[in-house]
C-alpha cells in the first residue's frame, strides 16, 4: 500500500511539473536569448524533409542582427511536431537561429519547448533590436 501511495504521489507531482512548464506563458521574443545568430532575410525556399516534423527553410540574408553568418543564401532546419506542408510564414522575416552543424543545414530555427518558432515579420525589427540591445547589457 505504501509503495502504491508513493508511486501515485510521484506520478501526480511529475505530471504537475511537466504541465506547469508549458502552462506559464513565455514572453514575446524569448527565443532570441537562445539564438546564436539572428538574421533579417527574404524567404526563398521551403522543403519538407520529414512530413509534419522537419523542414529546411532557405532565406536570402539581407542583414545580420546578432552573431556572425555569411551573406547570401542561408538554410536552416525547422523541427516541430506540426511543421506545415508549405511555407505560410512572412516573405520578409527575422529568424532566430542556433548552430546545428548537421548534414541537412548549418543552422536550426530556434524552437522553444513550449512556444512558437522564432520567425517574425520584418515589421518587428525595431522591437527585436531593442531586445537584442538589452541582452548585451
C-alpha positions in Angstrom: 0.0 0.0 0.0 2.8 2.4 0.9 4.5 1.7 -2.4 1.3 2.4 -4.3 0.8 5.7 -2.5 4.4 6.7 -3.1 4.1 5.8 -6.8 0.8 7.7 -7.2 2.1 10.8 -5.5 5.3 10.7 -7.6 3.2 10.4 -10.8 1.0 13.4 -9.8 3.9 15.7 -8.9 5.7 14.8 -12.1 2.6 15.4 -14.2 2.0 18.8 -12.4 5.6 19.9 -13.0 5.6 19.0 -16.7 2.2 20.6 -17.2 3.3 23.7 -15.4 6.4 24.1 -17.7 4.2 24.9 -20.6 1.3 26.5 -18.8 3.4 29.6 -17.9 3.2 31.9 -21.0 6.6 32.8 -22.4 7.4 36.4 -23.0 7.4 37.6 -26.6 10.7 37.0 -28.4 12.1 34.9 -25.5 13.7 32.5 -28.0 16.0 35.3 -29.0 18.0 34.6 -25.9 18.7 31.1 -27.1 19.9 32.2 -30.6 23.5 32.1 -31.8 22.5 34.2 -34.9 19.6 36.4 -35.7 19.1 37.4 -39.4 16.7 39.5 -41.4 16.1 37.9 -44.8 13.8 37.2 -47.6 12.2 33.7 -47.9 13.5 31.7 -50.9 12.6 28.1 -50.5 10.8 25.6 -48.2 11.4 21.9 -48.4 9.7 19.3 -46.2 12.3 16.7 -45.1 10.1 14.6 -42.8 6.3 15.0 -43.1 4.8 17.2 -40.3 8.0 17.2 -38.2 11.0 18.6 -40.2 11.6 21.1 -43.0 14.5 23.1 -44.5 13.9 26.8 -44.9 16.2 28.9 -47.1 16.5 32.7 -46.8 18.5 35.4 -48.7 20.3 37.2 -45.8 19.9 40.9 -46.0 21.0 41.9 -42.5 22.7 40.2 -39.5 21.2 41.5 -36.3 23.1 39.2 -33.9 26.1 36.9 -34.2 28.0 36.2 -37.4 26.8 34.5 -40.6 27.7 34.9 -44.2 25.6 37.0 -46.5 23.8 35.3 -49.4 21.6 32.2 -49.0 21.3 30.6 -45.6 19.4 27.3 -44.9 18.1 26.2 -41.6 16.3 23.1 -40.4 12.9 23.7 -38.6 11.9 20.8 -36.4 8.5 20.8 -34.6 5.6 18.4 -34.0 3.4 20.3 -36.5 5.6 21.6 -39.4 3.2 22.8 -42.2 3.3 21.2 -45.7 4.2 24.6 -47.3 5.6 27.9 -46.1 3.0 30.2 -44.7 5.3 32.5 -42.8 6.3 36.0 -43.7 8.2 36.7 -47.0 10.5 39.2 -45.3 11.4 37.7 -41.9 13.6 38.0 -38.9 14.7 34.5 -37.8 16.5 33.3 -34.7 18.9 30.5 -35.4 21.1 28.1 -33.5 24.2 26.5 -34.9 23.4 22.8 -35.7 26.2 21.5 -38.0 24.0 18.7 -39.3 24.2 17.3 -42.9 20.9 19.0 -43.6 21.9 22.6 -42.7 24.4 24.5 -40.6 21.6 26.1 -38.5 18.3 25.2 -36.9 15.5 27.6 -36.3 15.1 28.3 -32.5 12.1 26.4 -31.4 11.3 26.9 -27.7 10.0 23.8 -26.0 6.6 25.3 -25.3 6.3 28.1 -27.8 6.3 29.0 -31.4 9.3 29.1 -33.7 11.2 32.4 -33.6 10.2 33.6 -37.0 8.9 37.2 -37.0 7.8 39.6 -39.7 10.4 42.2 -40.7 8.0 44.8 -39.2 9.0 43.6 -35.7 12.7 44.7 -36.3 12.6 47.7 -34.0 11.3 45.6 -31.1 13.8 42.8 -31.7 16.7 45.2 -32.0 15.7 46.6 -28.6 15.5 43.1 -27.1 19.0 42.3 -28.5 20.3 45.5 -27.1 19.0 44.6 -23.6 20.6 41.1 -23.9 24.1 42.7 -24.4 23.8 44.8 -21.3 
